[in-house]
């Protein structure tokens, strides 16, 4: 999900997106630990997506 789509969501929607991304990242970490993850680049992609969503959430909360 890109920043434009995240900025259109409300605070609750962004929090749900963060939870989903964290769950996906956890699953990827478990796959890596059990040697099942083929593309390890997805770990950094999800980590950056979580950071992006948290940054936009902080911006929205500060604007209130």
C-alpha positions in Angstrom: 0.0 0.0 0.0 1.5 3.3 -1.0 1.4 6.6 1.0 -1.4 8.1 -1.0 -3.7 5.2 -0.1 -2.7 5.4 3.6 -3.3 9.1 3.8 -6.9 8.6 2.6 -7.6 6.2 5.5 -8.7 7.3 9.0 -6.7 6.6 12.1 -8.6 3.4 12.8 -8.0 2.2 9.3 -4.3 2.9 9.5 -4.0 1.0 12.9 -5.7 -2.0 11.3 -3.2 -1.8 8.4 -0.3 -1.7 10.8 -1.6 -4.8 12.6 -2.0 -6.6 9.3 1.5 -5.7 8.2 3.0 -6.7 11.6 1.2 -10.1 11.3 2.6 -10.6 7.8 6.1 -9.6 8.9 5.9 -12.1 11.8 4.9 -14.8 9.4 7.8 -14.0 7.1 10.2 -14.0 10.0 9.0 -17.5 11.0 9.4 -18.7 7.4 13.0 -17.4 7.4 13.7 -19.1 10.7 12.5 -22.5 9.3 14.4 -22.0 6.0 11.1 -21.8 4.0 11.5 -18.2 2.8 12.8 -17.9 -0.7 12.9 -14.1 -1.1 14.4 -12.5 2.0 13.9 -9.0 0.4 10.2 -9.2 1.4 11.3 -8.7 5.0 12.7 -5.3 4.4 9.7 -4.4 2.3 7.2 -5.2 5.0 9.4 -3.5 7.7 9.5 -0.3 5.6 5.8 -0.5 5.0 5.2 -0.7 8.8 7.4 2.3 9.3 5.6 4.2 6.6 2.2 3.5 8.1 3.4 4.4 11.6 4.8 7.7 10.3 1.5 8.6 8.6 -0.4 7.6 11.8 1.8 9.9 13.9 1.3 12.8 11.4 -2.5 12.3 11.6 -2.5 12.1 15.4 -0.3 15.3 15.7 -2.6 17.2 13.4 -5.6 16.7 15.7 
